[in-house]
Structure formats: C-alpha cells, structure tokens
Amino acid sequence: MGNDTIANMITSIRNANLGKIKTVRIPATYTTINIAKILLREGFIENFIDNHKNAKDILILNLKYQGKKRKSYITTLRRISKPGLRIYSNHKEIPKVLGGMGIVILSTSGGIMTDREARKKKIGGELLCYVW
C-alpha cells in the first residue's frame, strides 16, 4: 500500500468484484469516506461502516450484487487524476461517463461530489475517478 489512498480503495473494490467478495476493508481517510458516501448515495454499494480500531481507522464497504451469478453493480472503476499527473476540469468540460449513465467523482472547493452536483453548482475541480 502506497500513499495513494484513492487508488488503494479502487483496487480493493475491483479485486473484491472479481472474487465476488461482499466486504472490503480499506484505510479510512476523509477522501475515502466521502467517496464511500457517494457510492452509497448512487446505489453502487449496500452500506459502509467507519470502524475505529486500535488507533487505525478502517472503512468496511459492503458491495452490492444482483442475481444468482452475483453480478456486481460496479462494472468499472477507473482512476483519472494520479499523484504524478493531476487532471482538472471546469464545470463546462466535466466529461459525461456513458452518456450520463456512470458518474465522475470530483474533488472541488465545495468538497467531494459527483459530476452532476458539480455542474449544478457550476464549480470544477480535480477528476478523481469514473464509476459505472
């Protein structure tokens, strides 16, 4: 695990989806908690628990699956802005994922939010990841 907590979170969720594992444990930070809130609000995960254990904050995500074959609600998670190359966008140039079916998670001056919220508030920011 490196210093990029968002990439760590995305990789953990992606690996759990491949193995059809229901729970994912990741280090809890302000950013990962807010991304989990967005994923919960948008219906990609069932719920999450912010667990305080032994001076280490752990975030436990419960992923959503549908049907007997356990098809995941999250089909793709892609990191956009990285520590080595930050990607910023104003509110007019925020990309639409799958014609609006997916979401873009942004870090803005108003906090971490989805692309729809950022366009509505007319603020841009750093593109963190795509989810669909």
Helices and strands as residue ranges (DSSP letters): H 5-18, E 23-27, H 30-41, E 45-53, E 56-63, E 65-66, E 71-72, E 77-79, E 88-89, G 97-100, E 103-108, E 111-114, H 115-121, E 125-131
